């Protein structure tokens, strides 16, 4: 009967305190390695009048429709800003919208 090899134990170097250990995340773009920055934001645009994105992309991105009027765009961006800076106000707004919808259906 064959025995599975025993797992190798890692030897820790105690000369370096664990708090001093840092990790860098690198991405490989084509043949070049690039450091990852948590503040990185990527903006993509499309010339298509009404592009359709699947749920896997829509769930991971924020899609802003720039073909709306300026007032409509301001309202969209205000909602995003309020959701980020004051989540309590956003929850209150959503409750009020829900109550308004319920009253319209009665």
Biopython code that builds the backbone (N, CA, C, O; Angstrom):
import numpy as np
from Bio.PDB.StructureBuilder import StructureBuilder

atoms = [
    (1, "UNK", "N", (0.845, -1.172, 0.000)),
    (1, "UNK", "CA", (0.000, 0.000, 0.000)),
    (1, "UNK", "C", (0.894, 1.239, 0.000)),
    (1, "UNK", "O", (1.868, 1.308, 0.750)),
    (2, "UNK", "N", (0.556, 2.228, -0.854)),
    (2, "UNK", "CA", (1.346, 3.451, -0.945)),
    (2, "UNK", "C", (0.939, 4.438, 0.123)),
    (2, "UNK", "O", (-0.244, 4.611, 0.417)),
    (3, "UNK", "N", (1.936, 5.083, 0.697)),
    (3, "UNK", "CA", (1.658, 6.101, 1.703)),
    (3, "UNK", "C", (1.788, 7.468, 1.058)),
    (3, "UNK", "O", (2.663, 7.706, 0.226)),
    (4, "UNK", "N", (0.898, 8.356, 1.463)),
    (4, "UNK", "CA", (0.986, 9.738, 0.976)),
    (4, "UNK", "C", (2.182, 10.402, 1.649)),
    (4, "UNK", "O", (2.443, 10.157, 2.827)),
    (5, "UNK", "N", (2.906, 11.231, 0.921)),
    (5, "UNK", "CA", (4.048, 11.896, 1.556)),
    (5, "UNK", "C", (3.578, 12.857, 2.637)),
    (5, "UNK", "O", (2.517, 13.474, 2.531)),
    (6, "UNK", "N", (4.376, 12.966, 3.655)),
    (6, "UNK", "CA", (4.022, 13.862, 4.752)),
    (6, "UNK", "C", (4.215, 15.311, 4.297)),
    (6, "UNK", "O", (5.148, 15.612, 3.552)),
    (7, "UNK", "N", (3.331, 16.204, 4.747)),
    (7, "UNK", "CA", (3.472, 17.608, 4.350)),
    (7, "UNK", "C", (4.742, 18.206, 4.928)),
    (7, "UNK", "O", (5.125, 17.912, 6.060)),
    (8, "UNK", "N", (5.379, 19.039, 4.146)),
    (8, "UNK", "CA", (6.599, 19.692, 4.626)),
    (8, "UNK", "C", (6.228, 20.865, 5.514)),
    (8, "UNK", "O", (5.280, 21.599, 5.234)),
    (9, "UNK", "N", (6.956, 21.026, 6.546)),
    (9, "UNK", "CA", (6.705, 22.140, 7.454)),
    (9, "UNK", "C", (7.536, 23.335, 7.032)),
    (9, "UNK", "O", (8.686, 23.207, 6.611)),
    (10, "UNK", "N", (6.919, 24.497, 7.157)),
    (10, "UNK", "CA", (7.634, 25.723, 6.826)),
    (10, "UNK", "C", (8.503, 26.130, 7.995)),
    (10, "UNK", "O", (8.081, 26.055, 9.149)),
    (11, "UNK", "N", (9.698, 26.555, 7.700)),
    (11, "UNK", "CA", (10.573, 27.077, 8.747)),
    (11, "UNK", "C", (10.417, 28.580, 8.767)),
    (11, "UNK", "O", (10.605, 29.249, 7.751)),
    (12, "UNK", "N", (10.076, 29.103, 9.915)),
    (12, "UNK", "CA", (9.892, 30.536, 10.045)),
    (12, "UNK", "C", (11.180, 31.189, 10.506)),
    (12, "UNK", "O", (11.879, 30.668, 11.375)),
    (13, "UNK", "N", (11.481, 32.314, 9.928)),
    (13, "UNK", "CA", (12.643, 33.088, 10.329)),
    (13, "UNK", "C", (12.186, 34.083, 11.384)),
    (13, "UNK", "O", (11.473, 35.037, 11.074)),
    (14, "UNK", "N", (12.592, 33.863, 12.625)),
    (14, "UNK", "CA", (12.136, 34.707, 13.720)),
    (14, "UNK", "C", (12.970, 35.966, 13.881)),
    (14, "UNK", "O", (12.747, 36.740, 14.813)),
    (15, "UNK", "N", (13.938, 36.185, 12.975)),
    (15, "UNK", "CA", (14.713, 37.425, 13.035)),
    (15, "UNK", "C", (13.878, 38.622, 12.581)),
    (15, "UNK", "O", (14.144, 39.760, 12.968)),
    (16, "UNK", "N", (12.864, 38.350, 11.752)),
    (16, "UNK", "CA", (12.004, 39.414, 11.245)),
    (16, "UNK", "C", (10.646, 39.302, 11.952)),
    (16, "UNK", "O", (10.015, 38.246, 11.908)),
    (17, "UNK", "N", (10.195, 40.375, 12.598)),
    (17, "UNK", "CA", (8.882, 40.292, 13.262)),
    (17, "UNK", "C", (7.772, 40.176, 12.213)),
    (17, "UNK", "O", (7.870, 40.771, 11.140)),
    (18, "UNK", "N", (6.707, 39.405, 12.521)),
    (18, "UNK", "CA", (5.624, 39.217, 11.547)),
    (18, "UNK", "C", (4.979, 40.525, 11.103)),
    (18, "UNK", "O", (4.477, 40.610, 9.982)),
    (19, "UNK", "N", (4.982, 41.540, 11.955)),
    (19, "UNK", "CA", (4.366, 42.815, 11.573)),
    (19, "UNK", "C", (5.176, 43.538, 10.508)),
    (19, "UNK", "O", (4.650, 44.437, 9.852)),
    (20, "UNK", "N", (6.422, 43.177, 10.319)),
    (20, "UNK", "CA", (7.270, 43.844, 9.331)),
    (20, "UNK", "C", (7.148, 43.207, 7.953)),
    (20, "UNK", "O", (7.686, 43.735, 6.979)),
    (21, "UNK", "N", (6.450, 42.080, 7.859)),
    (21, "UNK", "CA", (6.320, 41.390, 6.584)),
    (21, "UNK", "C", (5.173, 42.021, 5.792)),
    (21, "UNK", "O", (4.056, 42.132, 6.298)),
    (22, "UNK", "N", (5.441, 42.422, 4.581)),
    (22, "UNK", "CA", (4.405, 42.976, 3.713)),
    (22, "UNK", "C", (4.368, 42.189, 2.410)),
    (22, "UNK", "O", (5.368, 41.603, 1.994)),
    (23, "UNK", "N", (3.229, 42.186, 1.787)),
    (23, "UNK", "CA", (3.056, 41.492, 0.527)),
    (23, "UNK", "C", (2.661, 42.503, -0.537)),
    (23, "UNK", "O", (1.879, 43.417, -0.272)),
    (24, "UNK", "N", (3.191, 42.342, -1.720)),
    (24, "UNK", "CA", (2.815, 43.174, -2.844)),
    (24, "UNK", "C", (2.087, 42.306, -3.853)),
    (24, "UNK", "O", (2.527, 41.204, -4.183)),
    (25, "UNK", "N", (0.979, 42.813, -4.332)),
    (25, "UNK", "CA", (0.220, 42.109, -5.360)),
    (25, "UNK", "C", (0.658, 42.660, -6.703)),
    (25, "UNK", "O", (0.700, 43.873, -6.906)),
    (26, "UNK", "N", (0.982, 41.764, -7.611)),
    (26, "UNK", "CA", (1.408, 42.165, -8.950)),
    (26, "UNK", "C", (0.488, 41.541, -9.975)),
    (26, "UNK", "O", (0.028, 40.409, -9.823)),
    (27, "UNK", "N", (0.231, 42.307, -11.024)),
    (27, "UNK", "CA", (-0.554, 41.822, -12.149)),
    (27, "UNK", "C", (0.349, 41.666, -13.352)),
    (27, "UNK", "O", (1.297, 42.431, -13.532)),
    (28, "UNK", "N", (0.058, 40.682, -14.168)),
    (28, "UNK", "CA", (0.827, 40.526, -15.391)),
    (28, "UNK", "C", (-0.037, 41.007, -16.549)),
    (28, "UNK", "O", (-1.060, 40.402, -16.869)),
    (29, "UNK", "N", (0.385, 42.096, -17.169)),
    (29, "UNK", "CA", (-0.270, 42.637, -18.353)),
    (29, "UNK", "C", (0.662, 42.394, -19.522)),
    (29, "UNK", "O", (1.754, 42.957, -19.602)),
    (30, "UNK", "N", (0.208, 41.546, -20.420)),
    (30, "UNK", "CA", (1.034, 41.093, -21.537)),
    (30, "UNK", "C", (2.311, 40.468, -20.983)),
    (30, "UNK", "O", (2.239, 39.408, -20.361)),
    (31, "UNK", "N", (3.466, 41.076, -21.181)),
    (31, "UNK", "CA", (4.695, 40.476, -20.664)),
    (31, "UNK", "C", (5.322, 41.337, -19.577)),
    (31, "UNK", "O", (6.509, 41.196, -19.283)),
    (32, "UNK", "N", (4.537, 42.225, -18.980)),
    (32, "UNK", "CA", (5.072, 43.145, -17.984)),
    (32, "UNK", "C", (4.324, 42.984, -16.666)),
    (32, "UNK", "O", (3.097, 42.883, -16.654)),
    (33, "UNK", "N", (5.064, 42.961, -15.550)),
    (33, "UNK", "CA", (4.444, 42.887, -14.239)),
    (33, "UNK", "C", (4.213, 44.300, -13.711)),
    (33, "UNK", "O", (5.090, 45.161, -13.786)),
    (34, "UNK", "N", (3.015, 44.516, -13.176)),
    (34, "UNK", "CA", (2.620, 45.831, -12.690)),
    (34, "UNK", "C", (2.168, 45.688, -11.244)),
    (34, "UNK", "O", (1.442, 44.752, -10.910)),
    (35, "UNK", "N", (2.593, 46.615, -10.381)),
    (35, "UNK", "CA", (2.144, 46.611, -8.990)),
    (35, "UNK", "C", (0.675, 46.999, -8.921)),
    (35, "UNK", "O", (0.230, 47.890, -9.644)),
    (36, "UNK", "N", (-0.081, 46.328, -8.049)),
    (36, "UNK", "CA", (-1.487, 46.638, -7.861)),
    (36, "UNK", "C", (-1.615, 47.802, -6.888)),
    (36, "UNK", "O", (-0.923, 47.855, -5.871)),
    (37, "UNK", "N", (-2.509, 48.735, -7.211)),
    (37, "UNK", "CA", (-2.798, 49.875, -6.339)),
    (37, "UNK", "C", (-4.279, 49.832, -6.002)),
    (37, "UNK", "O", (-5.117, 49.782, -6.902)),
    (38, "UNK", "N", (-4.615, 49.852, -4.703)),
    (38, "UNK", "CA", (-6.013, 49.788, -4.287)),
    (38, "UNK", "C", (-6.810, 51.007, -4.734)),
    (38, "UNK", "O", (-8.039, 50.947, -4.763)),
    (39, "UNK", "N", (-6.160, 52.097, -5.080)),
    (39, "UNK", "CA", (-6.850, 53.302, -5.518)),
    (39, "UNK", "C", (-7.084, 53.326, -7.028)),
    (39, "UNK", "O", (-7.574, 54.324, -7.558)),
    (40, "UNK", "N", (-6.746, 52.258, -7.714)),
    (40, "UNK", "CA", (-6.873, 52.203, -9.168)),
    (40, "UNK", "C", (-8.340, 52.136, -9.581)),
    (40, "UNK", "O", (-9.110, 51.346, -9.036)),
    (41, "UNK", "N", (-8.721, 52.970, -10.547)),
    (41, "UNK", "CA", (-10.068, 52.974, -11.101)),
    (41, "UNK", "C", (-9.937, 52.947, -12.618)),
    (41, "UNK", "O", (-9.140, 53.689, -13.193)),
    (42, "UNK", "N", (-10.713, 52.096, -13.255)),
    (42, "UNK", "CA", (-10.677, 51.974, -14.705)),
    (42, "UNK", "C", (-12.006, 52.448, -15.276)),
    (42, "UNK", "O", (-13.069, 51.985, -14.863)),
    (43, "UNK", "N", (-11.941, 53.372, -16.226)),
    (43, "UNK", "CA", (-13.128, 53.878, -16.899)),
    (43, "UNK", "C", (-13.135, 53.341, -18.327)),
    (43, "UNK", "O", (-12.155, 53.491, -19.056)),
    (44, "UNK", "N", (-14.235, 52.721, -18.720)),
    (44, "UNK", "CA", (-14.390, 52.229, -20.079)),
    (44, "UNK", "C", (-15.596, 52.928, -20.700)),
    (44, "UNK", "O", (-16.604, 53.154, -20.031)),
    (45, "UNK", "N", (-15.485, 53.264, -21.966)),
    (45, "UNK", "CA", (-16.604, 53.902, -22.661)),
    (45, "UNK", "C", (-16.986, 53.069, -23.871)),
    (45, "UNK", "O", (-16.200, 52.257, -24.359)),
    (46, "UNK", "N", (-18.196, 53.282, -24.342)),
    (46, "UNK", "CA", (-18.692, 52.571, -25.514)),
    (46, "UNK", "C", (-19.436, 53.543, -26.412)),
    (46, "UNK", "O", (-20.144, 54.428, -25.930)),
    (47, "UNK", "N", (-19.275, 53.379, -27.716)),
    (47, "UNK", "CA", (-20.012, 54.200, -28.666)),
    (47, "UNK", "C", (-21.362, 53.578, -29.006)),
    (47, "UNK", "O", (-22.150, 54.169, -29.744)),
    (48, "UNK", "N", (-21.627, 52.401, -28.476)),
    (48, "UNK", "CA", (-22.911, 51.755, -28.737)),
    (48, "UNK", "C", (-24.024, 52.544, -28.044)),
    (48, "UNK", "O", (-23.846, 52.966, -26.901)),
    (49, "UNK", "N", (-25.158, 52.753, -28.701)),
    (49, "UNK", "CA", (-26.215, 53.558, -28.096)),
    (49, "UNK", "C", (-26.864, 52.884, -26.887)),
    (49, "UNK", "O", (-27.259, 53.569, -25.944)),
    (50, "UNK", "N", (-26.979, 51.569, -26.899)),
    (50, "UNK", "CA", (-27.600, 50.869, -25.781)),
    (50, "UNK", "C", (-26.886, 49.536, -25.570)),
    (50, "UNK", "O", (-27.433, 48.488, -25.913)),
    (51, "UNK", "N", (-25.673, 49.559, -25.010)),
    (51, "UNK", "CA", (-24.939, 48.302, -24.851)),
    (51, "UNK", "C", (-25.578, 47.415, -23.790)),
    (51, "UNK", "O", (-26.143, 47.904, -22.812)),
    (52, "UNK", "N", (-25.483, 46.117, -23.996)),
    (52, "UNK", "CA", (-26.016, 45.153, -23.037)),
    (52, "UNK", "C", (-24.845, 44.423, -22.384)),
    (52, "UNK", "O", (-23.984, 43.872, -23.070)),
    (53, "UNK", "N", (-24.824, 44.425, -21.064)),
    (53, "UNK", "CA", (-23.783, 43.722, -20.315)),
    (53, "UNK", "C", (-24.454, 42.637, -19.494)),
    (53, "UNK", "O", (-25.534, 42.840, -18.939)),
    (54, "UNK", "N", (-23.816, 41.501, -19.423)),
    (54, "UNK", "CA", (-24.353, 40.383, -18.663)),
    (54, "UNK", "C", (-24.318, 40.629, -17.168)),
    (54, "UNK", "O", (-23.687, 41.583, -16.712)),
    (55, "UNK", "N", (-24.983, 39.786, -16.400)),
    (55, "UNK", "CA", (-25.045, 39.986, -14.950)),
    (55, "UNK", "C", (-23.686, 39.891, -14.267)),
    (55, "UNK", "O", (-23.465, 40.533, -13.241)),
    (56, "UNK", "N", (-22.755, 39.083, -14.835)),
    (56, "UNK", "CA", (-21.444, 38.965, -14.191)),
    (56, "UNK", "C", (-20.664, 40.273, -14.284)),
    (56, "UNK", "O", (-19.893, 40.592, -13.378)),
    (57, "UNK", "N", (-20.849, 41.037, -15.363)),
    (57, "UNK", "CA", (-20.166, 42.327, -15.498)),
    (57, "UNK", "C", (-20.933, 43.407, -14.752)),
    (57, "UNK", "O", (-20.331, 44.246, -14.081)),
    (58, "UNK", "N", (-22.255, 43.391, -14.863)),
    (58, "UNK", "CA", (-23.063, 44.400, -14.184)),
    (58, "UNK", "C", (-22.905, 44.321, -12.672)),
    (58, "UNK", "O", (-22.963, 45.345, -11.991)),
    (59, "UNK", "N", (-22.708, 43.133, -12.143)),
    (59, "UNK", "CA", (-22.546, 42.972, -10.697)),
    (59, "UNK", "C", (-21.215, 43.459, -10.177)),
    (59, "UNK", "O", (-21.101, 43.791, -8.997)),
    (60, "UNK", "N", (-20.207, 43.512, -11.024)),
    (60, "UNK", "CA", (-18.870, 43.901, -10.586)),
    (60, "UNK", "C", (-18.514, 45.333, -10.965)),
    (60, "UNK", "O", (-17.452, 45.826, -10.586)),
    (61, "UNK", "N", (-19.382, 46.002, -11.703)),
    (61, "UNK", "CA", (-19.078, 47.350, -12.177)),
    (61, "UNK", "C", (-20.220, 48.298, -11.878)),
    (61, "UNK", "O", (-21.320, 47.875, -11.520)),
    (62, "UNK", "N", (-19.952, 49.566, -12.026)),
    (62, "UNK", "CA", (-20.990, 50.579, -11.940)),
    (62, "UNK", "C", (-21.132, 51.169, -13.335)),
    (62, "UNK", "O", (-20.210, 51.799, -13.852)),
    (63, "UNK", "N", (-22.281, 50.961, -13.929)),
    (63, "UNK", "CA", (-22.519, 51.439, -15.289)),
    (63, "UNK", "C", (-23.342, 52.717, -15.216)),
    (63, "UNK", "O", (-24.428, 52.736, -14.638)),
    (64, "UNK", "N", (-22.822, 53.769, -15.800)),
    (64, "UNK", "CA", (-23.507, 55.059, -15.823)),
    (64, "UNK", "C", (-23.910, 55.345, -17.258)),
    (64, "UNK", "O", (-23.082, 55.303, -18.168)),
    (65, "UNK", "N", (-25.182, 55.635, -17.451)),
    (65, "UNK", "CA", (-25.699, 55.936, -18.781)),
    (65, "UNK", "C", (-25.557, 57.438, -19.011)),
    (65, "UNK", "O", (-26.292, 58.229, -18.419)),
    (66, "UNK", "N", (-24.622, 57.831, -19.860)),
    (66, "UNK", "CA", (-24.376, 59.245, -20.118)),
    (66, "UNK", "C", (-25.299, 59.806, -21.185)),
    (66, "UNK", "O", (-25.198, 60.988, -21.516)),
    (67, "UNK", "N", (-26.192, 58.998, -21.733)),
    (67, "UNK", "CA", (-27.104, 59.513, -22.744)),
    (67, "UNK", "C", (-28.346, 60.138, -22.121)),
    (67, "UNK", "O", (-29.235, 60.593, -22.841)),
    (68, "UNK", "N", (-28.417, 60.165, -20.806)),
    (68, "UNK", "CA", (-29.537, 60.802, -20.128)),
    (68, "UNK", "C", (-29.332, 62.314, -20.131)),
    (68, "UNK", "O", (-28.275, 62.811, -20.518)),
    (69, "UNK", "N", (-30.360, 63.030, -19.693)),
    (69, "UNK", "CA", (-30.236, 64.482, -19.613)),
    (69, "UNK", "C", (-29.266, 64.849, -18.506)),
    (69, "UNK", "O", (-28.926, 64.018, -17.665)),
    (70, "UNK", "N", (-28.832, 66.074, -18.510)),
    (70, "UNK", "CA", (-27.888, 66.520, -17.485)),
    (70, "UNK", "C", (-28.506, 66.403, -16.092)),
    (70, "UNK", "O", (-27.830, 66.003, -15.144)),
    (71, "UNK", "N", (-29.788, 66.750, -15.967)),
    (71, "UNK", "CA", (-30.440, 66.653, -14.660)),
    (71, "UNK", "C", (-30.524, 65.196, -14.198)),
    (71, "UNK", "O", (-30.303, 64.897, -13.024)),
    (72, "UNK", "N", (-30.847, 64.286, -15.140)),
    (72, "UNK", "CA", (-30.914, 62.872, -14.782)),
    (72, "UNK", "C", (-29.557, 62.331, -14.353)),
    (72, "UNK", "O", (-29.467, 61.539, -13.415)),
    (73, "UNK", "N", (-28.504, 62.761, -15.042)),
    (73, "UNK", "CA", (-27.148, 62.327, -14.672)),
    (73, "UNK", "C", (-26.764, 62.875, -13.305)),
    (73, "UNK", "O", (-26.149, 62.166, -12.509)),
    (74, "UNK", "N", (-27.113, 64.111, -13.024)),
    (74, "UNK", "CA", (-26.821, 64.688, -11.711)),
    (74, "UNK", "C", (-27.515, 63.896, -10.613)),
    (74, "UNK", "O", (-26.936, 63.655, -9.553)),
    (75, "UNK", "N", (-28.763, 63.489, -10.865)),
    (75, "UNK", "CA", (-29.489, 62.703, -9.868)),
    (75, "UNK", "C", (-28.829, 61.339, -9.662)),
    (75, "UNK", "O", (-28.713, 60.874, -8.528)),
    (76, "UNK", "N", (-28.395, 60.692, -10.754)),
    (76, "UNK", "CA", (-27.706, 59.395, -10.624)),
    (76, "UNK", "C", (-26.434, 59.527, -9.800)),
    (76, "UNK", "O", (-26.187, 58.740, -8.887)),
    (77, "UNK", "N", (-25.627, 60.535, -10.135)),
    (77, "UNK", "CA", (-24.356, 60.710, -9.426)),
    (77, "UNK", "C", (-24.579, 61.141, -7.978)),
    (77, "UNK", "O", (-23.811, 60.756, -7.095)),
    (78, "UNK", "N", (-25.615, 61.930, -7.726)),
    (78, "UNK", "CA", (-25.940, 62.308, -6.348)),
    (78, "UNK", "C", (-26.310, 61.074, -5.536)),
    (78, "UNK", "O", (-25.894, 60.935, -4.386)),
    (79, "UNK", "N", (-27.099, 60.170, -6.139)),
    (79, "UNK", "CA", (-27.459, 58.935, -5.436)),
    (79, "UNK", "C", (-26.236, 58.093, -5.113)),
    (79, "UNK", "O", (-26.144, 57.528, -4.024)),
    (80, "UNK", "N", (-25.295, 58.003, -6.050)),
    (80, "UNK", "CA", (-24.064, 57.230, -5.813)),
    (80, "UNK", "C", (-23.251, 57.872, -4.694)),
    (80, "UNK", "O", (-22.725, 57.177, -3.824)),
    (81, "UNK", "N", (-23.150, 59.200, -4.718)),
    (81, "UNK", "CA", (-22.376, 59.912, -3.693)),
    (81, "UNK", "C", (-23.010, 59.754, -2.325)),
    (81, "UNK", "O", (-22.315, 59.491, -1.344)),
    (82, "UNK", "N", (-24.331, 59.912, -2.250)),
    (82, "UNK", "CA", (-25.021, 59.767, -0.964)),
    (82, "UNK", "C", (-24.870, 58.349, -0.446)),
    (82, "UNK", "O", (-24.651, 58.145, 0.748)),
    (83, "UNK", "N", (-24.987, 57.354, -1.343)),
    (83, "UNK", "CA", (-24.834, 55.955, -0.924)),
    (83, "UNK", "C", (-23.450, 55.711, -0.342)),
    (83, "UNK", "O", (-23.300, 54.925, 0.594)),
    (84, "UNK", "N", (-22.433, 56.384, -0.891)),
    (84, "UNK", "CA", (-21.064, 56.193, -0.414)),
    (84, "UNK", "C", (-20.808, 56.949, 0.891)),
    (84, "UNK", "O", (-20.213, 56.404, 1.821)),
    (85, "UNK", "N", (-21.259, 58.202, 0.958)),
    (85, "UNK", "CA", (-20.926, 59.047, 2.109)),
    (85, "UNK", "C", (-21.918, 58.942, 3.263)),
    (85, "UNK", "O", (-21.525, 59.055, 4.424)),
    (86, "UNK", "N", (-23.189, 58.729, 2.963)),
    (86, "UNK", "CA", (-24.215, 58.671, 4.010)),
    (86, "UNK", "C", (-25.160, 57.497, 3.758)),
    (86, "UNK", "O", (-26.279, 57.702, 3.288)),
    (87, "UNK", "N", (-24.732, 56.281, 4.060)),
    (87, "UNK", "CA", (-25.587, 55.118, 3.804)),
    (87, "UNK", "C", (-26.921, 55.180, 4.547)),
    (87, "UNK", "O", (-27.918, 54.631, 4.077)),
    (88, "UNK", "N", (-26.946, 55.853, 5.713)),
    (88, "UNK", "CA", (-28.198, 55.965, 6.468)),
    (88, "UNK", "C", (-29.237, 56.764, 5.696)),
    (88, "UNK", "O", (-30.414, 56.404, 5.701)),
    (89, "UNK", "N", (-28.826, 57.846, 5.028)),
    (89, "UNK", "CA", (-29.761, 58.627, 4.214)),
    (89, "UNK", "C", (-30.231, 57.831, 2.997)),
    (89, "UNK", "O", (-31.386, 57.947, 2.587)),
    (90, "UNK", "N", (-29.354, 57.037, 2.430)),
    (90, "UNK", "CA", (-29.727, 56.222, 1.276)),
    (90, "UNK", "C", (-30.773, 55.187, 1.671)),
    (90, "UNK", "O", (-31.715, 54.942, 0.919)),
    (91, "UNK", "N", (-30.615, 54.571, 2.854)),
    (91, "UNK", "CA", (-31.608, 53.603, 3.331)),
    (91, "UNK", "C", (-32.957, 54.281, 3.540)),
    (91, "UNK", "O", (-34.000, 53.725, 3.196)),
    (92, "UNK", "N", (-32.929, 55.496, 4.111)),
    (92, "UNK", "CA", (-34.165, 56.240, 4.332)),
    (92, "UNK", "C", (-34.840, 56.570, 2.996)),
    (92, "UNK", "O", (-36.061, 56.464, 2.882)),
    (93, "UNK", "N", (-34.059, 56.969, 1.987)),
    (93, "UNK", "CA", (-34.607, 57.278, 0.668)),
    (93, "UNK", "C", (-35.250, 56.041, 0.049)),
    (93, "UNK", "O", (-36.338, 56.122, -0.521)),
    (94, "UNK", "N", (-34.575, 54.893, 0.161)),
    (94, "UNK", "CA", (-35.114, 53.661, -0.403)),
    (94, "UNK", "C", (-36.420, 53.268, 0.271)),
    (94, "UNK", "O", (-37.341, 52.795, -0.395)),
    (95, "UNK", "N", (-36.513, 53.463, 1.605)),
    (95, "UNK", "CA", (-37.768, 53.165, 2.303)),
    (95, "UNK", "C", (-38.887, 54.066, 1.824)),
    (95, "UNK", "O", (-40.011, 53.610, 1.615)),
    (96, "UNK", "N", (-38.582, 55.354, 1.647)),
    (96, "UNK", "CA", (-39.603, 56.286, 1.175)),
    (96, "UNK", "C", (-40.066, 55.941, -0.238)),
    (96, "UNK", "O", (-41.256, 56.036, -0.538)),
    (97, "UNK", "N", (-39.139, 55.541, -1.106)),
    (97, "UNK", "CA", (-39.514, 55.139, -2.464)),
    (97, "UNK", "C", (-40.405, 53.900, -2.406)),
    (97, "UNK", "O", (-41.388, 53.817, -3.141)),
    (98, "UNK", "N", (-40.080, 52.948, -1.554)),
    (98, "UNK", "CA", (-40.877, 51.733, -1.422)),
    (98, "UNK", "C", (-42.272, 52.057, -0.933)),
    (98, "UNK", "O", (-43.248, 51.511, -1.450)),
    (99, "UNK", "N", (-42.391, 52.942, 0.062)),
    (99, "UNK", "CA", (-43.695, 53.334, 0.580)),
    (99, "UNK", "C", (-44.494, 54.030, -0.519)),
    (99, "UNK", "O", (-45.694, 53.792, -0.656)),
    (100, "UNK", "N", (-43.845, 54.877, -1.295)),
    (100, "UNK", "CA", (-44.526, 55.560, -2.386)),
    (100, "UNK", "C", (-45.036, 54.590, -3.434)),
    (100, "UNK", "O", (-46.133, 54.771, -3.962)),
    (101, "UNK", "N", (-44.261, 53.569, -3.743)),
    (101, "UNK", "CA", (-44.697, 52.554, -4.718)),
    (101, "UNK", "C", (-45.876, 51.770, -4.201)),
    (101, "UNK", "O", (-46.803, 51.459, -4.948)),
    (102, "UNK", "N", (-45.842, 51.443, -2.897)),
    (102, "UNK", "CA", (-46.955, 50.682, -2.302)),
    (102, "UNK", "C", (-48.234, 51.494, -2.383)),
    (102, "UNK", "O", (-49.294, 50.944, -2.681)),
    (103, "UNK", "N", (-48.157, 52.784, -2.125)),
    (103, "UNK", "CA", (-49.357, 53.648, -2.176)),
    (103, "UNK", "C", (-49.882, 53.761, -3.602)),
    (103, "UNK", "O", (-51.092, 53.860, -3.807)),
    (104, "UNK", "N", (-48.986, 53.748, -4.592)),
    (104, "UNK", "CA", (-49.432, 53.848, -5.983)),
    (104, "UNK", "C", (-50.152, 52.595, -6.439)),
    (104, "UNK", "O", (-51.045, 52.672, -7.282)),
    (105, "UNK", "N", (-49.779, 51.430, -5.893)),
    (105, "UNK", "CA", (-50.391, 50.179, -6.321)),
    (105, "UNK", "C", (-51.726, 49.940, -5.649)),
    (105, "UNK", "O", (-52.495, 49.098, -6.113)),
    (106, "UNK", "N", (-52.028, 50.642, -4.585)),
    (106, "UNK", "CA", (-53.316, 50.428, -3.886)),
    (106, "UNK", "C", (-54.427, 51.020, -4.624)),
    (106, "UNK", "O", (-55.573, 50.936, -4.184)),
]
sb = StructureBuilder()
sb.init_structure("model")
sb.init_model(0)
sb.init_chain("A")
sb.init_seg("    ")
for serial, (resi, resn, name, xyz) in enumerate(atoms, 1):
    if name == "N":
        sb.init_residue(resn, " ", resi, " ")
    sb.init_atom(name, np.array(xyz, "f"), 0.0, 1.0, " ", f" {name:<3s}", serial, name[0])
structure = sb.get_structure()
